[in-house]
Structure formats: C-alpha cells, structure tokens
Amino acid sequence: MSHKAGFVSIIGKPNAGKSTLMNILTGEKISIVTSKAQTTRHRIIGIVNEPDYQIVFSDTPGVIKPTYELQESMMKFVQGSLIDADIIILVTDINERYDDQDVISKLAVTTSPVAVVINKIDKSSEEDVKAKITYWEEILHPKAIFATSALHGHNTSAVMQFIIDELPEHPPFYDKDALTDRPERFFVSEIIREKIFKLYDKEIPYSTEVIITGFKEEPKIIRISAEIVVERDSQKNIIIGKGGEMIKKAGTYARQDIEEFLQQKVFLEIFVKVIADWRSKKNYLKNFGYES
C-alpha cells in the first residue's frame, strides 16, 4: 500500500486564527493561542501520523512588516516555510484587509497547492462570506477556499480532508510516534510565555523572552528553572508585581499547565533578568533560537 507524507505550511496575519487551526488539525496544543497579536515567534512543527499518511504541519509567526531584528528573524521563518511546503494554507480573518503583496505574489507563483481559509465567519453574514470567497478567487485563484470558524471547529474537517487528498506519495519524514520536532524544554518555555501574554498588558509580552536554565528529572518530580528576560528595569518591576504577586500568579498557572503537559509533578522556579534592547541584538536573538 502506498504511503503519503508532506509538509503543510500554515501562514497568515497575526490574530487570523492560525494557531487555533493548527491545534485543531494536529489534535494537540502545539501552538500558543492568545487574543494578542504576534504570539507565535518561531516556526513550530506539529506531526499527524496515520497508518497511510504523515502530515507535518508548520505554524509560523503572523505575517507583519518587520520593524526590528526580532521581527526580521520571525519573518525568515515564514519565508522558509513557504519554500519547504508541499501544501500551503493561508488563514485570513474574514474582517481583515489582506494587503501583503509580498506574500500574495509568492503564493501566486508557487507550484504547491494553496488553500485559503476564511476564518471567524461565526460573526459574519452569508453575504459577507460570499463576498470574501469571490475576492480570494479573483486575487489568488487558490485550489480551494474554506469558510471556517476554527475556534468552534466549524468546517475544519474539510480543510483536513483537502490536505490529505493533496499529500504527495512519500515515506514518513519523522518517526511514527513523533508529535513535533521541538524538545520538551521549548514547550515549557512557551507555556510560561503564554501566561505572560494572558496576564500582562501593553508592551510587556512583546518585550519578554523565556529561557529554560534548568530541567532536572527526578523519580517523582521535575525541577525546572526559568528566566523571564525583559528590556528595562521598569518591565522587571511589572513582571514581579507588588510583593511578588504577579510573578507568583504567572508561575502557578504555568506550573499547572506544565504538569498537565509533562504528566509529572513539577517544581517551577522563575527569575527575571534585564537585557537592554535584546530584541534588536543579533547575538541574543541567535542565543534565543531566532536566527534560522
């Protein structure tokens, strides 16, 4: 019996719902999902294994016009995923104006099948949905267009079936029991970063990075040390909060999710470190895994 396998790149602007769709299609919480834009910073692989096919999903940072080095590195992950992709899924919010001509021009000339997912249709009229379908047919001529609400799981099975149908014949790229190419430490740092996005306002989430400095597995507990890196002393004070209240809350919420993820009791220690203007310094970005 023939086997199918391929790389599927999921791209789109921030807050279009890419990560929600990715998590539904993989059946795992692979990507951070919050209401804030630019949550995803890395290219995150999620692998779906079935007896006759393997799908390697790639969730990338939201497409933006970069204004500093960190964002430049994030956009390199997007470009790389387009080059590798056997299938490309462009996720777009039904209410957004998609004006990124660089991405549109690349999709227009790719030989890989492209599907447009018009997301968040649950709050729109039938006329609006039809108008957006017509718009994408004219601007991109994709192989398929799907109107979905990823948050509510509406029509996401049709997207999955399209992917399965378009997969090329190929042996598996990864072991059959693999879920992702990322180590456990990466997802632990992402869980902590997710709590920062959910608990703190304004520029704080965008100015932080989480580094796992210790990960010691003992028979009955995993001891984890993490650093939250910020750019200014004032941000450090906000992260810690009055009497340490905020960092304690973030740590408690993170530890609960990490224990669920690792299926093991966890002792979590979090420190806060200031590295001035780290988002614009290539040496720090490389150390933090952003230089692809």
Long-range contacts (C-beta under 8 A, 24 or more apart in sequence): 1-52, 2-52, 2-169, 3-52, 3-53, 3-54, 3-169, 3-170, 3-171, 3-172, 4-52, 4-53, 4-54, 4-164, 4-167, 4-168, 4-169, 4-170, 5-53, 5-54, 5-55, 5-56, 5-167, 5-168, 5-170, 5-171, 5-172, 5-173, 6-55, 6-56, 6-86, 6-87, 6-166, 6-167, 6-168, 6-170, 7-56, 7-58, 7-81, 7-84, 7-85, 7-86, 7-87, 7-173, 8-55, 8-56, 8-57, 8-58, 8-85, 8-86, 8-87, 8-88, 8-89, 8-163, 9-58, 9-60, 9-81, 9-82, 9-84, 9-85, 9-87, 9-88, 9-89, 10-57, 10-58, 10-59, 10-60, 10-89, 10-91, 11-60, 11-63, 11-78, 11-81, 11-82, 11-88, 11-89, 11-90, 11-91, 11-103, 12-62, 12-63, 12-90, 12-91, 12-92, 12-93, 12-117, 13-62, 13-63, 13-64, 13-92, 13-93, 13-96, 13-98, 13-100, 14-38, 14-39, 14-61, 14-62, 14-63, 14-64, 15-62, 15-93, 16-62, 16-91, 16-92, 16-93, 16-96, 16-119, 16-120, 17-91, 17-93, 17-119, 17-120, 17-150, 17-151, 18-59, 18-60, 18-62, 18-91, 19-59, 20-150, 20-151, 21-89, 21-91, 21-117, 21-119, 21-148, 21-150, 21-156, 21-159, 22-46, 22-57, 22-59, 24-150, 24-153, 24-156, 25-55, 25-57, 25-156, 25-159, 25-160, 25-163, 26-57, 26-179, 28-179, 28-180, 29-261, 30-57, 30-59, 30-179, 30-180, 31-59, 32-190, 32-193, 32-194, 32-197, 33-194, 34-194, 34-197, 34-198, 36-197, 36-205, 37-62, 38-62, 38-64, 38-74, 38-206, 39-194, 39-197, 41-70, 41-74, 41-290, 42-74, 42-77, 42-186, 42-289, 42-290, 43-77, 43-78, 43-80, 43-81, 43-292, 44-180, 44-182, 45-180, 45-181, 45-182, 46-179, 46-180, 47-174, 47-178, 47-179, 47-180, 47-181, 49-172, 49-176, 49-177, 49-178, 53-164, 53-167, 54-172, 54-173, 54-174, 54-176, 55-163, 55-164, 55-167, 56-173, 56-174, 58-84, 58-85, 63-100, 63-103, 68-279, 68-280, 69-279, 69-280, 69-281, 69-282, 69-285, 70-279, 70-280, 70-285, 70-290, 73-285, 73-290, 73-291, 73-292, 74-290, 76-292, 77-292, 78-103, 80-292, 82-106, 82-107, 82-110, 85-110, 85-112, 86-112, 86-166, 86-167, 86-168, 87-112, 87-113, 87-114, 87-115, 87-163, 87-166, 87-167, 88-112, 88-113, 88-114, 88-115, 89-114, 89-115, 89-117, 89-159, 89-163, 90-114, 90-115, 90-116, 90-117, 90-140, 90-142, 91-117, 91-119, 91-150, 92-116, 92-117, 92-118, 92-119, 92-132, 92-136, 93-119, 93-120, 94-118, 94-119, 94-120, 94-121, 94-124, 94-128, 94-129, 94-132, 94-147, 95-120, 95-124, 104-139, 104-140, 107-140, 107-142, 108-140, 108-141, 113-143, 113-144, 113-166, 114-140, 114-142, 114-143, 115-142, 115-143, 115-144, 115-145, 115-146, 115-159, 115-162, 115-163, 116-140, 116-142, 116-144, 116-145, 116-146, 117-145, 117-146, 117-148, 117-150, 117-159, 118-145, 118-146, 118-147, 118-148, 119-148, 119-149, 119-150, 120-149, 120-150, 120-151, 121-147, 121-148, 121-149, 121-154, 122-149, 122-151, 122-152, 122-154, 184-215, 184-261, 184-262, 185-212, 185-215, 187-261, 188-212, 188-215, 188-224, 188-226, 188-258, 188-261, 188-262, 189-226, 191-254, 191-257, 191-258, 191-261, 192-226, 192-228, 192-250, 192-254, 192-258, 192-270, 194-254, 194-257, 195-250, 195-253, 195-254, 195-257, 196-228, 196-239, 196-250, 198-253, 199-246, 199-249, 199-250, 199-253, 200-238, 200-239, 200-246, 203-235, 204-230, 204-235, 204-238, 204-239, 207-231, 207-232, 207-235, 207-279, 208-235, 208-239, 209-278, 209-288, 211-288, 213-271, 214-269, 217-264, 220-265, 221-264, 221-265, 221-266, 221-267, 222-262, 222-264, 222-265, 222-266, 222-267, 223-266, 223-267, 223-269, 224-258, 224-266, 224-267, 224-268, 224-269, 225-269, 225-270, 225-271, 226-268, 226-269, 226-270, 226-271, 227-270, 227-271, 227-272, 227-273, 228-270, 228-271, 228-272, 228-273, 229-273, 229-274, 229-275, 229-278, 229-288, 230-272, 230-273, 230-274, 230-275, 231-274, 231-275, 231-276, 231-277, 231-278, 231-279, 232-274, 232-276, 233-274, 235-274, 236-272, 236-273, 236-274, 239-272, 240-272, 247-272
